[in-house]
Amino acid sequence: MDHKDYYIPQHLDIPTRYAFFTMDELLVIVLPMAFGIFINQFVGSLILGGILLMLLRKIKQGTSISQIYDRAYWLLPAKVFNFKDTPGSELRDLAG
């Protein structure tokens, strides 16, 4: 076994990157591009994907996408997520 055959990450929480983008950033670029190809507006969708990418990176700013989901749960109305097993975010006091 040669040590060059295995990749050992420096940190465990580094997200996997695909062509310089994390998975959520890649989806923000690829989905508008696919829709733009479908409606024959590739350049406009490429610009929209770039704007959405900059907006996503501004929102994330060093945090993970799960922290953004957590913030959205507490800040948005309960009907946005509509979880069955968790109480709504408007319930701030716990019984007990």
mmCIF file as gemmi writes it, N, C-alpha and C atoms, coordinates in Angstrom:
data_model
loop_
_atom_site.group_PDB
_atom_site.id
_atom_site.type_symbol
_atom_site.label_atom_id
_atom_site.label_alt_id
_atom_site.label_comp_id
_atom_site.label_asym_id
_atom_site.label_entity_id
_atom_site.label_seq_id
_atom_site.pdbx_PDB_ins_code
_atom_site.Cartn_x
_atom_site.Cartn_y
_atom_site.Cartn_z
_atom_site.occupancy
_atom_site.B_iso_or_equiv
_atom_site.pdbx_formal_charge
_atom_site.auth_seq_id
_atom_site.auth_asym_id
_atom_site.pdbx_PDB_model_num
ATOM 1 N N . MET Axp A 1 ? 0.829 -1.18 0 1 0 ? 1 A 1
ATOM 2 C CA . MET Axp A 1 ? 0 0 0 1 0 ? 1 A 1
ATOM 3 C C . MET Axp A 1 ? 0.876 1.247 0 1 0 ? 1 A 1
ATOM 4 N N . ASP Axp A 2 ? 0.642 2.065 -0.96 1 0 ? 2 A 1
ATOM 5 C CA . ASP Axp A 2 ? 1.374 3.319 -1.046 1 0 ? 2 A 1
ATOM 6 C C . ASP Axp A 2 ? 0.515 4.428 -0.453 1 0 ? 2 A 1
ATOM 7 N N . HIS Axp A 3 ? 1.137 5.332 0.279 1 0 ? 3 A 1
ATOM 8 C CA . HIS Axp A 3 ? 0.374 6.402 0.928 1 0 ? 3 A 1
ATOM 9 C C . HIS Axp A 3 ? -0.191 7.393 -0.075 1 0 ? 3 A 1
ATOM 10 N N . LYS Axp A 4 ? 0.262 7.373 -1.314 1 0 ? 4 A 1
ATOM 11 C CA . LYS Axp A 4 ? -0.262 8.267 -2.342 1 0 ? 4 A 1
ATOM 12 C C . LYS Axp A 4 ? -1.6 7.783 -2.906 1 0 ? 4 A 1
ATOM 13 N N . ASP Axp A 5 ? -1.987 6.561 -2.564 1 0 ? 5 A 1
ATOM 14 C CA . ASP Axp A 5 ? -3.247 6.008 -3.068 1 0 ? 5 A 1
ATOM 15 C C . ASP Axp A 5 ? -4.461 6.498 -2.3 1 0 ? 5 A 1
ATOM 16 N N . TYR Axp A 6 ? -4.25 7.103 -1.155 1 0 ? 6 A 1
ATOM 17 C CA . TYR Axp A 6 ? -5.357 7.503 -0.296 1 0 ? 6 A 1
ATOM 18 C C . TYR Axp A 6 ? -5.308 9 -0.028 1 0 ? 6 A 1
ATOM 19 N N . TYR Axp A 7 ? -6.483 9.602 0.017 1 0 ? 7 A 1
ATOM 20 C CA . TYR Axp A 7 ? -6.591 11.02 0.34 1 0 ? 7 A 1
ATOM 21 C C . TYR Axp A 7 ? -7.007 11.149 1.793 1 0 ? 7 A 1
ATOM 22 N N . ILE Axp A 8 ? -6.216 11.851 2.565 1 0 ? 8 A 1
ATOM 23 C CA . ILE Axp A 8 ? -6.534 12.09 3.968 1 0 ? 8 A 1
ATOM 24 C C . ILE Axp A 8 ? -6.838 13.58 4.113 1 0 ? 8 A 1
ATOM 25 N N . PRO Axp A 9 ? -8.086 13.933 4.44 1 0 ? 9 A 1
ATOM 26 C CA . PRO Axp A 9 ? -8.428 15.356 4.555 1 0 ? 9 A 1
ATOM 27 C C . PRO Axp A 9 ? -7.746 15.998 5.757 1 0 ? 9 A 1
ATOM 28 N N . GLN Axp A 10 ? -7.445 17.263 5.629 1 0 ? 10 A 1
ATOM 29 C CA . GLN Axp A 10 ? -6.819 18.01 6.717 1 0 ? 10 A 1
ATOM 30 C C . GLN Axp A 10 ? -7.818 18.301 7.832 1 0 ? 10 A 1
ATOM 31 N N . HIS Axp A 11 ? -9.07 18.545 7.468 1 0 ? 11 A 1
ATOM 32 C CA . HIS Axp A 11 ? -10.137 18.825 8.427 1 0 ? 11 A 1
ATOM 33 C C . HIS Axp A 11 ? -11.343 17.97 8.06 1 0 ? 11 A 1
ATOM 34 N N . LEU Axp A 12 ? -12.091 17.523 9.047 1 0 ? 12 A 1
ATOM 35 C CA . LEU Axp A 12 ? -13.223 16.641 8.78 1 0 ? 12 A 1
ATOM 36 C C . LEU Axp A 12 ? -14.465 17.376 8.287 1 0 ? 12 A 1
ATOM 37 N N . ASP Axp A 13 ? -14.558 18.67 8.533 1 0 ? 13 A 1
ATOM 38 C CA . ASP Axp A 13 ? -15.762 19.396 8.167 1 0 ? 13 A 1
ATOM 39 C C . ASP Axp A 13 ? -15.647 20.14 6.841 1 0 ? 13 A 1
ATOM 40 N N . ILE Axp A 14 ? -14.623 19.882 6.057 1 0 ? 14 A 1
ATOM 41 C CA . ILE Axp A 14 ? -14.498 20.517 4.75 1 0 ? 14 A 1
ATOM 42 C C . ILE Axp A 14 ? -15.49 19.85 3.793 1 0 ? 14 A 1
ATOM 43 N N . PRO Axp A 15 ? -16.369 20.637 3.148 1 0 ? 15 A 1
ATOM 44 C CA . PRO Axp A 15 ? -17.348 20.029 2.247 1 0 ? 15 A 1
ATOM 45 C C . PRO Axp A 15 ? -16.685 19.534 0.957 1 0 ? 15 A 1
ATOM 46 N N . THR Axp A 16 ? -17.291 18.554 0.341 1 0 ? 16 A 1
ATOM 47 C CA . THR Axp A 16 ? -16.804 18.04 -0.928 1 0 ? 16 A 1
ATOM 48 C C . THR Axp A 16 ? -17.038 19.075 -2.011 1 0 ? 16 A 1
ATOM 49 N N . ARG Axp A 17 ? -16.04 19.283 -2.84 1 0 ? 17 A 1
ATOM 50 C CA . ARG Axp A 17 ? -16.152 20.284 -3.899 1 0 ? 17 A 1
ATOM 51 C C . ARG Axp A 17 ? -16.206 19.602 -5.255 1 0 ? 17 A 1
ATOM 52 N N . TYR Axp A 18 ? -17.053 20.154 -6.117 1 0 ? 18 A 1
ATOM 53 C CA . TYR Axp A 18 ? -17.185 19.701 -7.489 1 0 ? 18 A 1
ATOM 54 C C . TYR Axp A 18 ? -16.883 20.884 -8.388 1 0 ? 18 A 1
ATOM 55 N N . ALA Axp A 19 ? -15.713 20.878 -9.035 1 0 ? 19 A 1
ATOM 56 C CA . ALA Axp A 19 ? -15.309 21.96 -9.939 1 0 ? 19 A 1
ATOM 57 C C . ALA Axp A 19 ? -15.409 23.322 -9.248 1 0 ? 19 A 1
ATOM 58 N N . PHE Axp A 20 ? -14.761 23.477 -8.125 1 0 ? 20 A 1
ATOM 59 C CA . PHE Axp A 20 ? -14.665 24.713 -7.341 1 0 ? 20 A 1
ATOM 60 C C . PHE Axp A 20 ? -15.937 25.073 -6.573 1 0 ? 20 A 1
ATOM 61 N N . PHE Axp A 21 ? -16.996 24.287 -6.658 1 0 ? 21 A 1
ATOM 62 C CA . PHE Axp A 21 ? -18.251 24.603 -6.002 1 0 ? 21 A 1
ATOM 63 C C . PHE Axp A 21 ? -18.652 23.484 -5.056 1 0 ? 21 A 1
ATOM 64 N N . THR Axp A 22 ? -19.326 23.851 -3.954 1 0 ? 22 A 1
ATOM 65 C CA . THR Axp A 22 ? -19.943 22.838 -3.109 1 0 ? 22 A 1
ATOM 66 C C . THR Axp A 22 ? -21.241 22.392 -3.78 1 0 ? 22 A 1
ATOM 67 N N . MET Axp A 23 ? -21.89 21.374 -3.234 1 0 ? 23 A 1
ATOM 68 C CA . MET Axp A 23 ? -23.087 20.832 -3.885 1 0 ? 23 A 1
ATOM 69 C C . MET Axp A 23 ? -24.206 21.865 -3.964 1 0 ? 23 A 1
ATOM 70 N N . ASP Axp A 24 ? -24.432 22.632 -2.906 1 0 ? 24 A 1
ATOM 71 C CA . ASP Axp A 24 ? -25.509 23.62 -2.939 1 0 ? 24 A 1
ATOM 72 C C . ASP Axp A 24 ? -25.211 24.741 -3.927 1 0 ? 24 A 1
ATOM 73 N N . GLU Axp A 25 ? -23.943 25.152 -4.035 1 0 ? 25 A 1
ATOM 74 C CA . GLU Axp A 25 ? -23.581 26.185 -5.001 1 0 ? 25 A 1
ATOM 75 C C . GLU Axp A 25 ? -23.712 25.664 -6.431 1 0 ? 25 A 1
ATOM 76 N N . LEU Axp A 26 ? -23.358 24.407 -6.631 1 0 ? 26 A 1
ATOM 77 C CA . LEU Axp A 26 ? -23.47 23.813 -7.956 1 0 ? 26 A 1
ATOM 78 C C . LEU Axp A 26 ? -24.93 23.734 -8.403 1 0 ? 26 A 1
ATOM 79 N N . LEU Axp A 27 ? -25.82 23.399 -7.47 1 0 ? 27 A 1
ATOM 80 C CA . LEU Axp A 27 ? -27.241 23.347 -7.813 1 0 ? 27 A 1
ATOM 81 C C . LEU Axp A 27 ? -27.789 24.729 -8.152 1 0 ? 27 A 1
ATOM 82 N N . VAL Axp A 28 ? -27.298 25.756 -7.45 1 0 ? 28 A 1
ATOM 83 C CA . VAL Axp A 28 ? -27.758 27.122 -7.711 1 0 ? 28 A 1
ATOM 84 C C . VAL Axp A 28 ? -27.333 27.572 -9.102 1 0 ? 28 A 1
ATOM 85 N N . ILE Axp A 29 ? -26.241 27.03 -9.621 1 0 ? 29 A 1
ATOM 86 C CA . ILE Axp A 29 ? -25.792 27.39 -10.963 1 0 ? 29 A 1
ATOM 87 C C . ILE Axp A 29 ? -26.436 26.504 -12.025 1 0 ? 29 A 1
ATOM 88 N N . VAL Axp A 30 ? -26.48 25.203 -11.782 1 0 ? 30 A 1
ATOM 89 C CA . VAL Axp A 30 ? -26.909 24.26 -12.814 1 0 ? 30 A 1
ATOM 90 C C . VAL Axp A 30 ? -28.417 24.328 -13.076 1 0 ? 30 A 1
ATOM 91 N N . LEU Axp A 31 ? -29.228 24.474 -12.045 1 0 ? 31 A 1
ATOM 92 C CA . LEU Axp A 31 ? -30.684 24.484 -12.256 1 0 ? 31 A 1
ATOM 93 C C . LEU Axp A 31 ? -31.149 25.653 -13.126 1 0 ? 31 A 1
ATOM 94 N N . PRO Axp A 32 ? -30.712 26.908 -12.871 1 0 ? 32 A 1
ATOM 95 C CA . PRO Axp A 32 ? -31.109 27.972 -13.799 1 0 ? 32 A 1
ATOM 96 C C . PRO Axp A 32 ? -30.564 27.768 -15.211 1 0 ? 32 A 1
ATOM 97 N N . MET Axp A 33 ? -29.345 27.206 -15.323 1 0 ? 33 A 1
ATOM 98 C CA . MET Axp A 33 ? -28.799 26.961 -16.657 1 0 ? 33 A 1
ATOM 99 C C . MET Axp A 33 ? -29.614 25.917 -17.412 1 0 ? 33 A 1
ATOM 100 N N . ALA Axp A 34 ? -30.043 24.867 -16.721 1 0 ? 34 A 1
ATOM 101 C CA . ALA Axp A 34 ? -30.855 23.838 -17.373 1 0 ? 34 A 1
ATOM 102 C C . ALA Axp A 34 ? -32.198 24.417 -17.814 1 0 ? 34 A 1
ATOM 103 N N . PHE Axp A 35 ? -32.797 25.235 -16.949 1 0 ? 35 A 1
ATOM 104 C CA . PHE Axp A 35 ? -34.06 25.872 -17.318 1 0 ? 35 A 1
ATOM 105 C C . PHE Axp A 35 ? -33.853 26.851 -18.471 1 0 ? 35 A 1
ATOM 106 N N . GLY Axp A 36 ? -32.733 27.568 -18.466 1 0 ? 36 A 1
ATOM 107 C CA . GLY Axp A 36 ? -32.43 28.501 -19.55 1 0 ? 36 A 1
ATOM 108 C C . GLY Axp A 36 ? -32.218 27.81 -20.876 1 0 ? 36 A 1
ATOM 109 N N . ILE Axp A 37 ? -31.601 26.641 -20.853 1 0 ? 37 A 1
ATOM 110 C CA . ILE Axp A 37 ? -31.446 25.864 -22.086 1 0 ? 37 A 1
ATOM 111 C C . ILE Axp A 37 ? -32.817 25.412 -22.587 1 0 ? 37 A 1
ATOM 112 N N . PHE Axp A 38 ? -33.681 25.051 -21.657 1 0 ? 38 A 1
ATOM 113 C CA . PHE Axp A 38 ? -35.024 24.59 -22.024 1 0 ? 38 A 1
ATOM 114 C C . PHE Axp A 38 ? -35.839 25.689 -22.705 1 0 ? 38 A 1
ATOM 115 N N . ILE Axp A 39 ? -35.702 26.94 -22.238 1 0 ? 39 A 1
ATOM 116 C CA . ILE Axp A 39 ? -36.478 28.04 -22.826 1 0 ? 39 A 1
ATOM 117 C C . ILE Axp A 39 ? -35.652 28.899 -23.783 1 0 ? 39 A 1
ATOM 118 N N . ASN Axp A 40 ? -34.466 28.405 -24.189 1 0 ? 40 A 1
ATOM 119 C CA . ASN Axp A 40 ? -33.584 29.092 -25.138 1 0 ? 40 A 1
ATOM 120 C C . ASN Axp A 40 ? -33.135 30.465 -24.64 1 0 ? 40 A 1
ATOM 121 N N . GLN Axp A 41 ? -32.838 30.586 -23.374 1 0 ? 41 A 1
ATOM 122 C CA . GLN Axp A 41 ? -32.304 31.815 -22.79 1 0 ? 41 A 1
ATOM 123 C C . GLN Axp A 41 ? -31.061 31.486 -21.962 1 0 ? 41 A 1
ATOM 124 N N . PHE Axp A 42 ? -30.05 30.92 -22.619 1 0 ? 42 A 1
ATOM 125 C CA . PHE Axp A 42 ? -28.873 30.436 -21.908 1 0 ? 42 A 1
ATOM 126 C C . PHE Axp A 42 ? -28.088 31.564 -21.25 1 0 ? 42 A 1
ATOM 127 N N . VAL Axp A 43 ? -27.868 32.671 -21.963 1 0 ? 43 A 1
ATOM 128 C CA . VAL Axp A 43 ? -27.056 33.76 -21.412 1 0 ? 43 A 1
ATOM 129 C C . VAL Axp A 43 ? -27.758 34.396 -20.216 1 0 ? 43 A 1
ATOM 130 N N . GLY Axp A 44 ? -29.048 34.613 -20.318 1 0 ? 44 A 1
ATOM 131 C CA . GLY Axp A 44 ? -29.801 35.181 -19.199 1 0 ? 44 A 1
ATOM 132 C C . GLY Axp A 44 ? -29.791 34.275 -17.984 1 0 ? 44 A 1
ATOM 133 N N . SER Axp A 45 ? -29.914 32.972 -18.23 1 0 ? 45 A 1
ATOM 134 C CA . SER Axp A 45 ? -29.895 32.034 -17.11 1 0 ? 45 A 1
ATOM 135 C C . SER Axp A 45 ? -28.503 31.918 -16.516 1 0 ? 45 A 1
ATOM 136 N N . LEU Axp A 46 ? -27.471 32.081 -17.316 1 0 ? 46 A 1
ATOM 137 C CA . LEU Axp A 46 ? -26.102 32.074 -16.807 1 0 ? 46 A 1
ATOM 138 C C . LEU Axp A 46 ? -25.863 33.28 -15.906 1 0 ? 46 A 1
ATOM 139 N N . ILE Axp A 47 ? -26.382 34.425 -16.297 1 0 ? 47 A 1
ATOM 140 C CA . ILE Axp A 47 ? -26.281 35.625 -15.465 1 0 ? 47 A 1
ATOM 141 C C . ILE Axp A 47 ? -27.081 35.441 -14.181 1 0 ? 47 A 1
ATOM 142 N N . LEU Axp A 48 ? -28.292 34.895 -14.285 1 0 ? 48 A 1
ATOM 143 C CA . LEU Axp A 48 ? -29.112 34.633 -13.102 1 0 ? 48 A 1
ATOM 144 C C . LEU Axp A 48 ? -28.426 33.656 -12.156 1 0 ? 48 A 1
ATOM 145 N N . GLY Axp A 49 ? -27.815 32.607 -12.7 1 0 ? 49 A 1
ATOM 146 C CA . GLY Axp A 49 ? -27.08 31.646 -11.876 1 0 ? 49 A 1
ATOM 147 C C . GLY Axp A 49 ? -25.909 32.297 -11.158 1 0 ? 49 A 1
ATOM 148 N N . GLY Axp A 50 ? -25.195 33.199 -11.831 1 0 ? 50 A 1
ATOM 149 C CA . GLY Axp A 50 ? -24.09 33.915 -11.191 1 0 ? 50 A 1
ATOM 150 C C . GLY Axp A 50 ? -24.564 34.822 -10.075 1 0 ? 50 A 1
ATOM 151 N N . ILE Axp A 51 ? -25.68 35.505 -10.3 1 0 ? 51 A 1
ATOM 152 C CA . ILE Axp A 51 ? -26.239 36.379 -9.259 1 0 ? 51 A 1
ATOM 153 C C . ILE Axp A 51 ? -26.696 35.553 -8.068 1 0 ? 51 A 1
ATOM 154 N N . LEU Axp A 52 ? -27.363 34.432 -8.336 1 0 ? 52 A 1
ATOM 155 C CA . LEU Axp A 52 ? -27.809 33.565 -7.242 1 0 ? 52 A 1
ATOM 156 C C . LEU Axp A 52 ? -26.634 32.968 -6.483 1 0 ? 52 A 1
ATOM 157 N N . LEU Axp A 53 ? -25.548 32.656 -7.183 1 0 ? 53 A 1
ATOM 158 C CA . LEU Axp A 53 ? -24.352 32.135 -6.528 1 0 ? 53 A 1
ATOM 159 C C . LEU Axp A 53 ? -23.74 33.18 -5.6 1 0 ? 53 A 1
ATOM 160 N N . MET Axp A 54 ? -23.638 34.422 -6.088 1 0 ? 54 A 1
ATOM 161 C CA . MET Axp A 54 ? -23.098 35.483 -5.224 1 0 ? 54 A 1
ATOM 162 C C . MET Axp A 54 ? -23.993 35.711 -4.02 1 0 ? 54 A 1
ATOM 163 N N . LEU Axp A 55 ? -25.308 35.657 -4.208 1 0 ? 55 A 1
ATOM 164 C CA . LEU Axp A 55 ? -26.246 35.839 -3.108 1 0 ? 55 A 1
ATOM 165 C C . LEU Axp A 55 ? -26.125 34.703 -2.094 1 0 ? 55 A 1
ATOM 166 N N . LEU Axp A 56 ? -26.015 33.459 -2.567 1 0 ? 56 A 1
ATOM 167 C CA . LEU Axp A 56 ? -25.856 32.32 -1.666 1 0 ? 56 A 1
ATOM 168 C C . LEU Axp A 56 ? -24.56 32.41 -0.876 1 0 ? 56 A 1
ATOM 169 N N . ARG Axp A 57 ? -23.473 32.783 -1.536 1 0 ? 57 A 1
ATOM 170 C CA . ARG Axp A 57 ? -22.202 32.929 -0.822 1 0 ? 57 A 1
ATOM 171 C C . ARG Axp A 57 ? -22.252 34.063 0.182 1 0 ? 57 A 1
ATOM 172 N N . LYS Axp A 58 ? -22.972 35.121 -0.124 1 0 ? 58 A 1
ATOM 173 C CA . LYS Axp A 58 ? -23.127 36.232 0.826 1 0 ? 58 A 1
ATOM 174 C C . LYS Axp A 58 ? -23.931 35.777 2.039 1 0 ? 58 A 1
ATOM 175 N N . ILE Axp A 59 ? -24.968 34.982 1.823 1 0 ? 59 A 1
ATOM 176 C CA . ILE Axp A 59 ? -25.785 34.482 2.931 1 0 ? 59 A 1
ATOM 177 C C . ILE Axp A 59 ? -24.997 33.508 3.782 1 0 ? 59 A 1
ATOM 178 N N . LYS Axp A 60 ? -24.237 32.62 3.146 1 0 ? 60 A 1
ATOM 179 C CA . LYS Axp A 60 ? -23.485 31.615 3.894 1 0 ? 60 A 1
ATOM 180 C C . LYS Axp A 60 ? -22.352 32.239 4.694 1 0 ? 60 A 1
ATOM 181 N N . GLN Axp A 61 ? -21.482 32.985 4.068 1 0 ? 61 A 1
ATOM 182 C CA . GLN Axp A 61 ? -20.34 33.653 4.691 1 0 ? 61 A 1
ATOM 183 C C . GLN Axp A 61 ? -19.671 32.822 5.774 1 0 ? 61 A 1
ATOM 184 N N . GLY Axp A 62 ? -19.126 31.688 5.406 1 0 ? 62 A 1
ATOM 185 C CA . GLY Axp A 62 ? -18.367 30.867 6.331 1 0 ? 62 A 1
ATOM 186 C C . GLY Axp A 62 ? -19.178 29.865 7.12 1 0 ? 62 A 1
ATOM 187 N N . THR Axp A 63 ? -20.487 29.846 6.97 1 0 ? 63 A 1
ATOM 188 C CA . THR Axp A 63 ? -21.308 28.857 7.668 1 0 ? 63 A 1
ATOM 189 C C . THR Axp A 63 ? -21.707 27.766 6.693 1 0 ? 63 A 1
ATOM 190 N N . SER Axp A 64 ? -22.306 26.729 7.201 1 0 ? 64 A 1
ATOM 191 C CA . SER Axp A 64 ? -22.747 25.639 6.329 1 0 ? 64 A 1
ATOM 192 C C . SER Axp A 64 ? -24.206 25.858 5.929 1 0 ? 64 A 1
ATOM 193 N N . ILE Axp A 65 ? -24.652 25.086 4.97 1 0 ? 65 A 1
ATOM 194 C CA . ILE Axp A 65 ? -26.029 25.205 4.493 1 0 ? 65 A 1
ATOM 195 C C . ILE Axp A 65 ? -27.02 24.754 5.56 1 0 ? 65 A 1
ATOM 196 N N . SER Axp A 66 ? -26.612 23.856 6.446 1 0 ? 66 A 1
ATOM 197 C CA . SER Axp A 66 ? -27.517 23.415 7.508 1 0 ? 66 A 1
ATOM 198 C C . SER Axp A 66 ? -27.804 24.551 8.488 1 0 ? 66 A 1
ATOM 199 N N . GLN Axp A 67 ? -26.837 25.43 8.723 1 0 ? 67 A 1
ATOM 200 C CA . GLN Axp A 67 ? -27.096 26.575 9.591 1 0 ? 67 A 1
ATOM 201 C C . GLN Axp A 67 ? -28.065 27.55 8.942 1 0 ? 67 A 1
ATOM 202 N N . ILE Axp A 68 ? -28.042 27.638 7.626 1 0 ? 68 A 1
ATOM 203 C CA . ILE Axp A 68 ? -29.003 28.484 6.923 1 0 ? 68 A 1
ATOM 204 C C . ILE Axp A 68 ? -30.405 27.895 7.05 1 0 ? 68 A 1
ATOM 205 N N . TYR Axp A 69 ? -30.525 26.566 6.966 1 0 ? 69 A 1
ATOM 206 C CA . TYR Axp A 69 ? -31.821 25.916 7.168 1 0 ? 69 A 1
ATOM 207 C C . TYR Axp A 69 ? -32.325 26.16 8.591 1 0 ? 69 A 1
ATOM 208 N N . ASP Axp A 70 ? -31.421 26.11 9.562 1 0 ? 70 A 1
ATOM 209 C CA . ASP Axp A 70 ? -31.815 26.363 10.943 1 0 ? 70 A 1
ATOM 210 C C . ASP Axp A 70 ? -32.338 27.784 11.121 1 0 ? 70 A 1
ATOM 211 N N . ARG Axp A 71 ? -31.635 28.744 10.538 1 0 ? 71 A 1
ATOM 212 C CA . ARG Axp A 71 ? -32.093 30.141 10.627 1 0 ? 71 A 1
ATOM 213 C C . ARG Axp A 71 ? -33.438 30.321 9.94 1 0 ? 71 A 1
ATOM 214 N N . ALA Axp A 72 ? -33.604 29.673 8.784 1 0 ? 72 A 1
ATOM 215 C CA . ALA Axp A 72 ? -34.866 29.791 8.052 1 0 ? 72 A 1
ATOM 216 C C . ALA Axp A 72 ? -36.016 29.198 8.853 1 0 ? 72 A 1
ATOM 217 N N . TYR Axp A 73 ? -35.768 28.102 9.582 1 0 ? 73 A 1
ATOM 218 C CA . TYR Axp A 73 ? -36.814 27.499 10.409 1 0 ? 73 A 1
ATOM 219 C C . TYR Axp A 73 ? -37.298 28.477 11.461 1 0 ? 73 A 1
ATOM 220 N N . TRP Axp A 74 ? -36.374 29.188 12.101 1 0 ? 74 A 1
ATOM 221 C CA . TRP Axp A 74 ? -36.766 30.091 13.181 1 0 ? 74 A 1
ATOM 222 C C . TRP Axp A 74 ? -37.305 31.418 12.683 1 0 ? 74 A 1
ATOM 223 N N . LEU Axp A 75 ? -36.907 31.86 11.498 1 0 ? 75 A 1
ATOM 224 C CA . LEU Axp A 75 ? -37.311 33.181 11.035 1 0 ? 75 A 1
ATOM 225 C C . LEU Axp A 75 ? -38.535 33.168 10.121 1 0 ? 75 A 1
ATOM 226 N N . LEU Axp A 76 ? -38.742 32.089 9.375 1 0 ? 76 A 1
ATOM 227 C CA . LEU Axp A 76 ? -39.875 32.03 8.456 1 0 ? 76 A 1
ATOM 228 C C . LEU Axp A 76 ? -41.113 31.472 9.155 1 0 ? 76 A 1
ATOM 229 N N . PRO Axp A 77 ? -42.304 31.713 8.609 1 0 ? 77 A 1
ATOM 230 C CA . PRO Axp A 77 ? -43.518 31.154 9.209 1 0 ? 77 A 1
ATOM 231 C C . PRO Axp A 77 ? -43.496 29.625 9.217 1 0 ? 77 A 1
ATOM 232 N N . ALA Axp A 78 ? -44.237 29.038 10.138 1 0 ? 78 A 1
ATOM 233 C CA . ALA Axp A 78 ? -44.233 27.581 10.32 1 0 ? 78 A 1
ATOM 234 C C . ALA Axp A 78 ? -44.797 26.847 9.103 1 0 ? 78 A 1
ATOM 235 N N . LYS Axp A 79 ? -45.659 27.484 8.336 1 0 ? 79 A 1
ATOM 236 C CA . LYS Axp A 79 ? -46.27 26.821 7.191 1 0 ? 79 A 1
ATOM 237 C C . LYS Axp A 79 ? -45.299 26.627 6.028 1 0 ? 79 A 1
ATOM 238 N N . VAL Axp A 80 ? -44.152 27.288 6.078 1 0 ? 80 A 1
ATOM 239 C CA . VAL Axp A 80 ? -43.17 27.129 5.015 1 0 ? 80 A 1
ATOM 240 C C . VAL Axp A 80 ? -42.589 25.72 5.039 1 0 ? 80 A 1
ATOM 241 N N . PHE Axp A 81 ? -42.252 25.211 6.231 1 0 ? 81 A 1
ATOM 242 C CA . PHE Axp A 81 ? -41.645 23.892 6.343 1 0 ? 81 A 1
ATOM 243 C C . PHE Axp A 81 ? -42.672 22.8 6.59 1 0 ? 81 A 1
ATOM 244 N N . ASN Axp A 82 ? -43.686 23.059 7.392 1 0 ? 82 A 1
ATOM 245 C CA . ASN Axp A 82 ? -44.798 22.136 7.635 1 0 ? 82 A 1
ATOM 246 C C . ASN Axp A 82 ? -44.321 20.754 8.116 1 0 ? 82 A 1
ATOM 247 N N . PHE Axp A 83 ? -43.451 20.759 9.132 1 0 ? 83 A 1
ATOM 248 C CA . PHE Axp A 83 ? -42.994 19.503 9.721 1 0 ? 83 A 1
ATOM 249 C C . PHE Axp A 83 ? -44.112 18.906 10.559 1 0 ? 83 A 1
ATOM 250 N N . LYS Axp A 84 ? -44.214 17.58 10.569 1 0 ? 84 A 1
ATOM 251 C CA . LYS Axp A 84 ? -45.267 16.922 11.339 1 0 ? 84 A 1
ATOM 252 C C . LYS Axp A 84 ? -44.831 16.622 12.766 1 0 ? 84 A 1
ATOM 253 N N . ASP Axp A 85 ? -43.56 16.288 12.971 1 0 ? 85 A 1
ATOM 254 C CA . ASP Axp A 85 ? -43.099 15.85 14.281 1 0 ? 85 A 1
ATOM 255 C C . ASP Axp A 85 ? -42.478 16.954 15.131 1 0 ? 85 A 1
ATOM 256 N N . THR Axp A 86 ? -42.213 18.092 14.565 1 0 ? 86 A 1
ATOM 257 C CA . THR Axp A 86 ? -41.617 19.182 15.335 1 0 ? 86 A 1
ATOM 258 C C . THR Axp A 86 ? -42.63 20.307 15.52 1 0 ? 86 A 1
ATOM 259 N N . PRO Axp A 87 ? -42.57 20.984 16.644 1 0 ? 87 A 1
ATOM 260 C CA . PRO Axp A 87 ? -43.492 22.104 16.851 1 0 ? 87 A 1
ATOM 261 C C . PRO Axp A 87 ? -43.103 23.269 15.944 1 0 ? 87 A 1
ATOM 262 N N . GLY Axp A 88 ? -44.05 24.14 15.716 1 0 ? 88 A 1
ATOM 263 C CA . GLY Axp A 88 ? -43.804 25.313 14.898 1 0 ? 88 A 1
ATOM 264 C C . GLY Axp A 88 ? -42.806 26.254 15.556 1 0 ? 88 A 1
ATOM 265 N N . SER Axp A 89 ? -42.17 27.06 14.76 1 0 ? 89 A 1
ATOM 266 C CA . SER Axp A 89 ? -41.147 27.952 15.296 1 0 ? 89 A 1
ATOM 267 C C . SER Axp A 89 ? -41.745 29.098 16.108 1 0 ? 89 A 1
ATOM 268 N N . GLU Axp A 90 ? -43.052 29.312 16.013 1 0 ? 90 A 1
ATOM 269 C CA . GLU Axp A 90 ? -43.665 30.387 16.796 1 0 ? 90 A 1
ATOM 270 C C . GLU Axp A 90 ? -43.829 29.993 18.262 1 0 ? 90 A 1
ATOM 271 N N . LEU Axp A 91 ? -43.707 28.716 18.581 1 0 ? 91 A 1
ATOM 272 C CA . LEU Axp A 91 ? -43.791 28.238 19.96 1 0 ? 91 A 1
ATOM 273 C C . LEU Axp A 91 ? -42.408 28.358 20.602 1 0 ? 91 A 1
ATOM 274 N N . ARG Axp A 92 ? -42.185 29.413 21.356 1 0 ? 92 A 1
ATOM 275 C CA . ARG Axp A 92 ? -40.843 29.676 21.914 1 0 ? 92 A 1
ATOM 276 C C . ARG Axp A 92 ? -40.656 29.108 23.3 1 0 ? 92 A 1
ATOM 277 N N . ASP Axp A 93 ? -41.748 28.8 24.031 1 0 ? 93 A 1
ATOM 278 C CA . ASP Axp A 93 ? -41.634 28.285 25.394 1 0 ? 93 A 1
ATOM 279 C C . ASP Axp A 93 ? -41.888 26.783 25.403 1 0 ? 93 A 1
ATOM 280 N N . LEU Axp A 94 ? -41.069 26.065 26.143 1 0 ? 94 A 1
ATOM 281 C CA . LEU Axp A 94 ? -41.242 24.63 26.252 1 0 ? 94 A 1
ATOM 282 C C . LEU Axp A 94 ? -41.971 24.31 27.559 1 0 ? 94 A 1
ATOM 283 N N . ALA Axp A 95 ? -42.883 23.363 27.49 1 0 ? 95 A 1
ATOM 284 C CA . ALA Axp A 95 ? -43.581 22.942 28.698 1 0 ? 95 A 1
ATOM 285 C C . ALA Axp A 95 ? -42.712 21.973 29.47 1 0 ? 95 A 1
ATOM 286 N N . GLY Axp A 96 ? -42.666 22.131 30.786 1 0 ? 96 A 1
ATOM 287 C CA . GLY Axp A 96 ? -41.93 21.153 31.553 1 0 ? 96 A 1
ATOM 288 C C . GLY Axp A 96 ? -41.101 21.747 32.553 1 0 ? 96 A 1
